[in-house]
Amino acid sequence: MDYKVAIIGSFDAVLGFKAVGLEAIAVKTKEEAENKVKEIYESDEYATLFITEDWADEISELLDSLAPKALPSIVAVPSQAGATGAGMRNIKKIVEQAVGSDILSNN
């Protein structure tokens, strides 16, 4: 089976990804972003869902509530506005769950 890869974010942030074969989904509202994430998450068609960090922050409650599963992987990436740190927070959370402590902290 061939899986799809999608990116969710503002129009300006996702437009360029269409040229490299990703399904670019531009959203304007929190509700729209949440609906698209749910739709992709519940589908068996996607291997990876990229979401820009600004939108990942906006719908963090939904993202935190999704049950862990292998596919699709959900990855926060910086938008054209820059990084917010959402991607690193997500990686730290996953690592902490896997090993039982925060080994990525600088403390």
C-alpha positions in Angstrom: 0.0 0.0 0.0 1.2 3.5 -0.8 0.8 5.9 2.0 0.3 9.7 1.7 2.1 12.4 3.5 0.3 15.6 4.4 1.1 19.0 6.0 -1.4 21.2 7.8 -0.8 24.9 8.4 -1.5 28.4 7.1 -1.7 28.9 3.3 1.7 30.6 3.1 3.4 27.8 5.2 2.1 24.8 3.3 2.1 26.0 -0.3 5.7 25.1 -1.1 5.2 21.5 0.2 2.8 20.8 -2.6 5.6 21.0 -5.1 7.4 18.1 -3.4 4.4 15.8 -3.4 2.9 16.4 0.0 -0.8 16.9 0.4 -0.9 20.6 1.5 -3.9 21.5 3.6 -4.3 25.2 4.4 -6.4 26.0 7.4 -7.8 29.3 8.8 -9.5 28.3 12.0 -8.9 26.1 15.0 -12.0 24.1 14.2 -10.9 23.5 10.6 -7.4 22.4 11.8 -8.9 20.0 14.4 -11.3 18.5 11.8 -8.5 17.9 9.3 -6.2 16.3 11.9 -9.1 14.0 13.0 -9.9 13.1 9.4 -6.3 12.2 8.6 -5.7 10.4 12.0 -8.7 8.2 11.5 -7.8 7.4 7.9 -5.6 4.5 7.0 -4.1 6.4 4.0 -1.4 8.5 5.7 2.0 7.6 7.0 3.0 11.1 8.2 1.1 14.2 9.1 3.3 17.3 9.5 1.6 20.3 11.2 3.2 23.7 11.6 4.2 24.5 15.1 1.9 27.5 15.4 -1.1 25.3 14.6 0.2 22.4 16.8 0.2 24.9 19.7 -3.3 26.0 18.8 -4.7 22.5 18.8 -2.4 21.0 21.4 -5.3 19.6 23.5 -6.5 17.5 20.6 -3.0 16.3 19.7 -2.4 15.3 23.3 -5.7 13.4 23.4 -5.0 11.2 20.4 -4.3 7.6 21.3 -0.7 6.6 20.3 -0.5 4.5 17.2 2.1 3.7 14.6 0.5 5.6 11.6 0.2 8.3 11.0 3.1 9.8 12.8 2.3 13.4 13.7 5.3 15.8 13.5 5.3 19.5 14.4 7.6 21.6 12.1 8.4 25.3 12.1 6.3 27.6 9.9 7.5 30.5 7.9 7.1 32.6 11.1 9.8 30.6 12.9 9.9 27.9 15.5 7.8 27.9 18.7 9.4 24.9 20.3 6.3 22.6 19.8 8.3 20.1 17.9 10.9 19.7 20.5 8.3 19.5 23.3 6.6 16.7 21.4 9.9 14.8 21.0 10.7 15.3 24.7 7.3 13.9 25.6 7.7 10.8 23.4 11.2 10.1 24.8 10.1 10.6 28.4 7.3 8.1 27.8 9.7 5.6 26.2 12.5 5.7 28.8 10.7 7.0 31.9 12.6 10.2 32.4 13.4 13.4 30.6 16.9 12.6 29.2 16.8 15.5 26.7 16.7 18.3 29.3 19.7 20.5 29.7 19.4 20.4 33.5 
